[in-house]
Every structure is written in C-alpha cells, then in structure tokens.
C-alpha cells in the first residue's frame, strides 16, 4: 500500500468523523455493553411510572449503601444519601471530600414518560362496553395508542387515607386492556382526516370490561349499568376501592409489553419509557462507579418533564437547590459560590437519525445510532427559543472529560431548523446559575409506546456520566 499523501494525512488530522462503537470497541468491551443493558432492562421493566422508577432506584441505592435523607438532617463528607420526594422524584447524593465551594456535579434526568392518565371520574358504560376515560399525559401521537395491549399502573388513595398500589396487565395470566380502532373497510372518512385529527383525546377510551354482573341465582342483575357494576365489584374485591376513590387516585395506562431485544443481532432494545429512563439509570449507576471520587455528586431524577416540569416533583421546584443549600450549610460553604461553580449534565434523550425519515433531519448535526450519546449545545425551537444554550467553555470542559476517558460521543440537534423542536430541564437548572449542557442517549420513535435505543449508546452514557462524576 502506498504511503498517505500530505493531503490525506492533513484530512485525518483536521476533519471530524463520528466514532462508531463497532469500529472502536473490542469484543470484550461490546460484551460489557450487552451485560450492562441486561441490568438496565431489569430496572426498566419495574419502572413504567415515575413512582415505580423511584422505588426501583431506591432498591439499587440501598444495595450500594445509600441511606434515606430528609431536609434538615446532618450531612458529612463521605455520606451516601437519597431524598425521596413524595414518591415521584428522587435525589441521590454522594458527598465528596473536596471543598464544597468547588461545586457539585449534577446529572439531571427525568423518570416520567408520555402515557394516558385516567380521569377522576373514569369508569362509564356505553352500549355493552365498560370504558375508562383518559387524559393523555405529555406529547403523544394518539394513533399509536390504539390496538396495542395496555396495562394499568398506579396508586389509589382511599377515603381512609390508605394507599393501594395497582398493577394489572404485566404479569403472566393478567388481562390486558386496549383502545379499539375502525376496521379499514369502514374507515373511509377517517382516512381523509389529517393524521393528528384521526384520533381525538376524548376518543382514547380504554376497554375495561364487557360482561354484566351475575346474581347468585345465575341471572343477569336487574341493576342499571350492569357491566360497569361488574367491573367495579371486581376492583373492589381485588383492591377494596369504590368508585369515589378514583377521585384521589393516580392511575396510568401504559403499554403492557416489557422490554425486548430488537434485530437478529440483538443490539437494539425496544421498550416503552426509554425517554428518559434510559438516561436516569446511567445517572444512578455513574454514582456507583464514581464512589471514590472527591467530587460531591447528585443524580436528580425528576417528574413532570413531559408536561413542563412544574409542580413539587418537577425540576422547576426549588428542591434541588434546597439540597445544595443544605450541602453548603453543613460543609461550610457559601451556597451562591457552590452554585456558581457547579456543573450539570441535563441527561435527556436526543433524537436519533432515522433513514426512513431523512427529510426531517440535518444529518451532519444529528445523532446517529451506535455512535455514542448525543451532546446538544442547545435545544428549543425556531430561533433557539426555550433553551439555555451552553457556553463554548462548558462544552469544552465536558468534551475533555469524555475524550480523556475514551467515551464515544457525538453532537445532536432535534431535527432541522424550523421543523419542530423541544426542550429539557436544562434551562431550569441554568437559570439558577449552574452551568448546564444537554446530553443523552439517541432514541428512535421517541414518545411512542415502543421506542428503540442502542445498547452501545446506553453503555457510553453510563461511561460518560461516570467520567463526569469522577
């Protein structure tokens, strides 16, 4: 083979090229990624709602020696703590040995996902069917939720204050539920409607039962709403609830299927809820890998991102900064200095380039499958509306950490300019004077009931967050 020309050599030195895991990783390293993915899938299947994700995460934290913390408790260097915020958001805190005024390393992900929530008066009967009325949560494409197996997850707070956990549709032998659709033979008018109007929010009614209550004499009850009554009796027998208890319940309709390998080579994971639990899990495990780091680190797993991050469990709540204040107070630092010197990875998924839909992406600036996690300097829409737009210095700081650790990463944007857009929790943290940049695993079919991610990209997220925390 002839020697490279000067031009060829200079091109290699000066041009940027995405790095692909299969080209750079050894067989041993690739196998490590697959083993890590198995543990992620185990956690993900337990975490179809934010409440379940909190419980599954606390289980991991306690195995690693983390102890429950409440605001006001004493904090010491070396402590491993977690704060359970109302059962729906979670903060894992590893207190380092260095001066707290050097700042905190924060990995901030969210554990809520788009879904259907039951209304407060959900159960009704119509022409031989009992249905649950729903109100969709987050940005969904409504047609994707019809004709797929669905499960019910959540909690009911009864009149006496007792909480009852509900989970139907995932265990062997469980029934599942569904939203019906028209047969193609009768869908002439539906087919003429725009895709976004073919299904309505009020039309997302979930079939919950079709048989009437049978009296002890074997005859159909003469009571009105016979099918609704039968469903309510079964729910009462199983959970001890009455119809009025729906008013103080949080019940969610989620896909019944658990995570599965996709493709003959098994390098993709198909599941509900990758957005954004695929970043939440690596944020947690990064703390475990960085247990000997001198930095104080926080993994913040928030709720309500899909609806604007409002409320006491969303990232716009002041709780993260209350925790930073407590760290500063206990460890002898000025909280304003701590925030000024802190850095945050807003760990949320990025849009993965899809060859089936190239027209919506600008490929040079899109995240590509198996090329590591995507760093988004800015998110938002239109003229960068709704983004904090990380500084060149912060991107350079993070870039050096990743490159020094051999992390495979790439830059990412959410589609072409003016095509659409979206936001993350980054701006809410940056608004409190914490340097913040978005970074996350690329996802195909984002917000669908069945999303796809790469096992290689998942593992690089873990390695990246661990390097950041170390």
C-alpha positions in Angstrom: 0.0 0.0 0.0 1.4 3.4 -0.9 2.1 6.0 1.8 -0.5 8.6 2.5 -0.2 11.9 0.8 0.1 15.1 2.8 -3.5 16.0 1.9 -4.8 12.6 3.2 -2.8 13.0 6.4 -4.0 16.5 7.0 -7.6 15.5 6.3 -7.4 12.8 9.0 -5.9 15.4 11.4 -8.3 18.2 10.7 -11.6 16.7 9.7 -14.2 15.5 12.2 -15.6 12.0 11.8 -18.2 10.3 14.0 -17.0 7.4 16.0 -18.8 4.1 15.8 -18.8 1.7 18.7 -18.4 -1.4 16.4 -15.3 0.1 14.8 -13.6 1.1 18.0 -14.6 -1.3 20.7 -13.1 -4.8 21.3 -15.3 -7.8 21.6 -14.8 -7.8 25.4 -16.0 -4.1 25.6 -19.0 -4.8 23.4 -19.9 -7.7 25.6 -19.7 -5.5 28.6 -22.2 -3.1 27.0 -24.6 -6.0 26.5 -24.2 -7.1 30.1 -24.9 -3.6 31.3 -28.0 -3.5 29.1 -29.4 -6.6 30.9 -29.4 -4.8 34.2 -31.0 -1.7 32.7 -33.8 -3.8 31.2 -34.5 -5.4 34.6 -34.8 -1.9 36.2 -36.8 -0.6 33.3 -39.4 -3.3 33.4 -40.0 -2.4 37.1 -40.3 1.3 36.2 -43.3 2.0 34.0 -44.3 5.0 36.1 -42.3 7.6 37.9 -43.5 6.1 41.2 -42.2 2.7 40.2 -38.9 4.2 38.9 -38.4 5.8 42.3 -39.0 2.5 44.1 -36.7 0.5 41.8 -34.0 3.2 42.1 -34.1 3.2 45.9 -33.7 -0.5 45.8 -30.4 0.0 43.8 -29.3 2.8 46.1 -29.8 0.9 49.3 -27.8 -2.1 47.9 -24.9 0.4 47.4 -25.1 1.7 51.0 -27.1 4.9 50.4 -29.3 6.0 53.4 -32.5 7.9 53.3 -32.1 11.7 53.9 -34.6 14.4 54.8 -34.0 18.1 54.6 -32.5 19.3 57.9 -30.6 16.1 58.6 -26.8 16.5 59.3 -24.6 15.9 56.3 -20.9 14.9 56.4 -18.2 14.3 53.9 -18.4 10.7 52.6 -22.1 10.3 53.1 -24.2 8.5 50.6 -27.8 9.7 50.8 -31.0 9.8 48.9 -34.1 12.0 49.2 -37.4 10.5 48.2 -39.6 13.4 47.1 -43.2 12.4 47.6 -42.6 9.1 45.9 -42.4 10.7 42.5 -38.9 12.2 42.2 -35.6 11.2 43.7 -32.2 12.8 44.5 -29.2 10.6 45.1 -26.3 12.4 46.8 -22.7 11.3 47.1 -20.9 13.8 49.4 -17.2 14.2 48.3 -14.2 15.1 50.3 -13.2 18.3 48.4 -14.2 21.8 49.3 -17.9 22.1 48.7 -17.3 25.5 47.1 -15.7 23.7 44.2 -19.3 23.0 43.2 -21.4 19.9 42.7 -21.5 17.6 39.7 -25.2 17.1 38.8 -26.7 14.5 36.4 -30.4 15.5 36.0 -32.7 13.1 34.2 -36.5 12.6 34.3 -38.4 9.4 35.1 -41.9 10.3 33.7 -42.9 9.3 30.2 -45.8 10.1 27.9 -48.8 7.9 28.7 -52.6 8.0 29.3 -53.9 9.1 32.7 -57.3 8.1 34.0 -59.7 11.0 34.6 -61.0 11.5 38.1 -64.4 10.0 37.1 -63.1 7.5 34.5 -65.5 4.5 34.6 -68.6 4.5 32.3 -70.7 2.1 30.4 -71.9 2.5 26.8 -73.7 0.0 24.6 -72.3 -3.2 26.1 -68.8 -1.9 27.0 -67.3 -0.6 30.2 -64.6 2.0 29.5 -62.1 4.1 31.3 -61.9 7.8 30.2 -58.4 9.1 29.8 -56.5 12.3 29.6 -53.2 11.9 27.7 -50.0 13.0 29.5 -47.2 14.6 27.5 -46.7 14.7 23.8 -48.1 11.6 22.3 -49.2 10.6 18.7 -52.7 9.4 19.6 -53.0 6.8 16.8 -50.0 4.9 18.2 -52.0 4.0 21.4 -54.9 2.2 19.6 -55.0 -1.6 19.1 -52.0 -2.3 21.4 -52.1 -4.3 24.7 -52.3 -1.9 27.6 -51.7 -2.2 31.3 -53.0 -0.2 34.3 -50.3 1.1 36.8 -50.6 3.5 39.7 -51.9 4.2 43.2 -55.3 4.8 44.8 -55.6 6.8 48.0 -58.8 5.5 49.7 -61.2 7.6 51.8 -59.4 6.4 55.0 -56.0 7.6 53.7 -54.7 4.1 52.9 -52.7 3.8 49.7 -53.3 0.9 47.4 -50.9 0.0 44.6 -52.4 -1.1 41.3 -50.6 -3.0 38.6 -52.6 -5.1 36.1 -51.5 -6.3 32.7 -47.8 -7.2 33.0 -47.8 -10.5 35.0 -48.4 -13.9 33.5 -52.1 -14.6 33.5 -53.1 -10.9 33.8 -55.7 -9.5 31.5 -54.7 -6.6 29.3 -56.7 -3.6 28.0 -57.0 -1.8 24.7 -58.3 1.1 22.7 -60.2 0.0 19.6 -60.0 1.4 16.1 -62.0 1.2 12.9 -61.6 -1.7 10.5 -60.2 -0.5 7.1 -63.5 -1.4 5.4 -65.3 1.3 7.4 -62.5 3.9 7.7 -63.2 5.9 4.5 -64.0 9.1 6.3 -61.3 8.6 9.0 -58.7 8.1 6.3 -59.4 11.6 4.8 -58.6 13.3 8.1 -55.1 14.6 8.9 -53.1 12.2 11.0 -53.2 14.4 14.0 -57.0 14.6 13.8 -57.9 11.0 13.0 -58.0 10.2 16.8 -59.2 12.7 19.4 -58.2 13.0 23.1 -61.7 12.3 24.2 -61.8 9.2 22.0 -59.0 7.4 23.8 -61.3 5.3 25.8 -59.9 2.1 27.2 -62.0 -1.1 27.1 -62.2 -2.4 30.7 -64.9 -5.0 30.5 -67.9 -6.3 28.5 -69.9 -8.7 30.8 -72.7 -7.9 33.2 -72.8 -8.8 36.9 -74.5 -12.1 37.5 -76.6 -12.5 40.6 -76.4 -15.6 42.9 -79.3 -17.1 41.1 -77.3 -17.2 37.9 -79.3 -14.4 36.2 -78.1 -11.0 35.0 -78.6 -8.4 37.7 -81.6 -6.1 37.1 -79.5 -3.1 38.3 -78.6 -0.4 35.8 -75.1 -0.1 34.3 -74.6 -3.9 34.7 -71.2 -4.0 33.1 -69.8 -1.0 34.9 -71.1 -2.6 38.2 -69.4 -5.9 37.3 -66.0 -4.1 36.8 -66.5 -2.1 40.0 -67.2 -5.2 42.0 -64.0 -6.9 40.7 -61.9 -3.8 41.5 -63.5 -3.7 45.0 -62.8 -7.3 45.6 -59.1 -7.0 44.5 -58.2 -3.6 45.9 -61.0 -2.6 48.3 -61.9 0.5 46.4 -65.1 2.2 45.5 -65.9 4.5 42.5 -65.4 7.6 44.6 -61.8 6.5 45.3 -60.9 7.3 41.7 -61.1 11.0 42.7 -57.9 10.5 44.8 -56.1 8.2 42.5 -53.2 8.4 40.1 -53.8 5.6 37.6 -51.9 5.4 34.4 -52.5 3.5 31.2 -49.1 2.2 29.9 -48.1 -0.4 27.3 -48.3 -3.9 28.6 -45.2 -5.2 26.8 -41.9 -5.3 28.6 -38.5 -4.5 27.1 -37.2 -6.8 24.4 -34.2 -7.2 22.1 -34.8 -5.9 18.5 -33.0 -7.3 15.5 -31.3 -10.5 14.7 -28.1 -9.2 16.2 -29.9 -8.1 19.4 -28.2 -4.7 19.6 -31.3 -2.6 20.0 -33.7 -2.5 23.0 -37.3 -1.9 22.2 -39.4 -0.7 25.1 -41.8 1.9 26.5 -40.2 4.6 28.6 -36.7 4.9 27.2 -37.4 8.7 27.3 -36.0 9.4 29.7 -35.4 6.4 31.9 -32.5 5.4 29.6 -30.6 8.4 31.0 -31.9 8.1 34.5 -30.5 4.6 35.0 -26.9 5.5 33.8 -27.1 8.7 36.0 -27.6 6.4 39.1 -25.0 3.8 38.1 -22.5 6.5 37.4 -22.6 7.4 41.1 -21.7 3.8 42.0 -18.7 3.8 39.6 -17.5 7.2 41.0 -17.7 6.2 44.7 -14.1 7.1 45.2 -14.3 10.5 43.6 -13.6 13.6 45.7 -16.4 15.5 44.0 -19.8 15.9 45.5 -22.3 14.5 43.0 -26.1 14.4 42.7 -28.2 12.3 40.4 -31.6 14.2 40.2 -34.4 12.1 38.8 -37.4 14.4 38.2 -41.1 14.1 37.4 -43.3 16.2 35.2 -40.7 16.9 32.5 -43.2 15.8 29.8 -45.7 18.5 30.9 -43.4 21.4 31.6 -41.5 20.4 34.8 -44.0 22.3 37.0 -45.1 21.3 40.5 -43.5 20.0 43.6 -41.9 17.0 41.9 -40.9 18.8 38.7 -37.5 20.3 38.1 -38.8 23.8 38.4 -39.4 23.1 42.0 -36.7 24.6 44.2 -35.9 21.2 46.0 -32.6 20.5 44.1 -31.3 23.9 45.2 -32.6 23.4 48.7 -30.4 20.3 48.8 -27.4 22.3 47.5 -28.1 24.9 50.2 -28.1 22.2 52.8 -24.8 20.8 51.5 -23.3 24.3 51.6 -24.5 24.9 55.2 -23.4 21.6 56.5 -20.0 21.6 54.8 -19.1 25.2 55.5 -19.6 26.8 52.1 -21.4 29.8 50.6 -24.4 28.4 48.6 -24.1 31.1 46.0 -20.4 30.1 45.4 -21.4 26.4 45.3 -24.0 27.0 42.6 -21.7 29.3 40.6 -19.0 26.5 40.5 -21.4 23.6 39.9 -21.9 21.9 36.6 -24.8 19.8 35.3 -25.4 17.3 32.6 -29.1 17.7 31.7 -29.4 14.0 30.9 -32.3 13.7 28.4 -32.6 11.7 25.2 -31.7 13.1 21.8 -33.5 12.4 18.5 -31.7 9.6 16.6 -31.3 10.0 12.8 -33.9 7.7 11.1 -33.1 6.7 7.5 -36.9 6.1 7.0 -37.5 9.8 7.6 -34.4 11.7 6.4 -36.4 14.8 5.4 -36.8 15.9 9.0 -33.2 15.8 10.0 -30.0 17.6 9.0 -27.7 14.6 9.1 -24.4 16.4 9.7 -25.8 17.6 13.0 -28.0 14.6 14.0 -27.2 11.9 16.5 -26.5 8.6 14.7 -27.2 5.1 16.1 -24.3 3.3 17.7 -22.1 6.4 17.7 -22.5 7.2 21.4 -24.6 9.6 23.4 -25.5 12.9 21.9 -24.4 16.3 23.3 -26.9 19.1 22.4 -25.3 22.6 23.0 -28.8 24.0 22.6 -32.4 22.6 22.3 -35.6 24.7 22.0 -37.3 25.5 18.7 -37.3 28.1 16.0 -34.6 30.7 16.8 -33.4 28.6 19.8 -36.4 29.6 21.8 -36.6 27.9 25.2 -33.0 26.9 25.5 -30.1 27.8 27.8 -27.5 27.3 25.0 -24.4 26.0 26.8 -21.3 28.1 26.5 -18.3 27.0 24.4 -16.2 26.8 27.6 -18.7 24.3 29.2 -18.8 22.2 26.1 -15.0 22.2 26.0 -14.9 21.2 29.7 -17.2 18.3 29.1 -15.6 17.3 25.8 -12.2 17.0 27.5 -13.6 14.8 30.3 -15.2 12.4 27.7 -12.2 12.3 25.4 -9.8 11.7 28.2 -12.0 8.8 29.4 -12.3 7.3 25.9 -16.1 7.9 25.8 -17.8 7.7 22.4 -20.0 10.7 22.0 -21.4 12.9 19.2 -23.3 16.2 18.9 -27.0 16.3 18.3 -29.9 18.5 17.3 -33.6 17.9 17.4 -34.3 17.9 13.6 -33.9 20.6 11.0 -34.2 24.3 11.9 -38.0 25.2 11.9 -39.0 21.6 11.6 -40.1 21.5 15.2 -38.1 21.2 18.4 -38.4 20.6 22.1 -37.0 21.4 25.5 -35.5 19.7 28.5 -34.9 20.6 32.2 -31.6 22.3 31.3 -32.9 25.8 31.4 -34.5 25.5 34.8 -31.1 24.5 36.3 -29.1 27.0 34.3 -31.5 29.8 35.4 -30.2 29.2 39.0 -26.6 29.9 37.9 -25.4 26.4 37.3 -23.5 25.7 34.1 -25.7 23.1 32.2 -25.5 21.2 28.9 -27.9 18.7 27.4 -26.6 15.2 26.8 -28.4 11.9 26.3 -28.9 8.6 24.5 -30.3 8.8 20.9 -33.8 7.4 20.6 -35.8 6.2 17.6 -39.6 6.6 17.7 -39.3 8.9 20.6 -42.6 9.3 22.7 -44.1 6.2 21.0 -45.3 3.3 23.2 -42.4 1.3 21.8 -39.1 3.2 21.4 -35.7 1.9 20.3 -32.2 2.6 21.7 -28.8 1.1 21.1 -27.1 -1.0 23.8 -23.8 0.6 22.8 -25.1 4.1 23.2 -26.7 3.2 26.6 -23.3 2.0 27.9 -21.5 5.0 26.6 -24.0 7.2 28.6 -23.0 5.3 31.7 -19.3 5.7 31.0 -19.8 9.4 30.2 -21.8 10.2 33.4 -19.3 8.2 35.5 -16.3 10.1 33.9 -18.1 13.4 34.7 -18.7 12.4 38.3 -15.1 11.1 38.8 
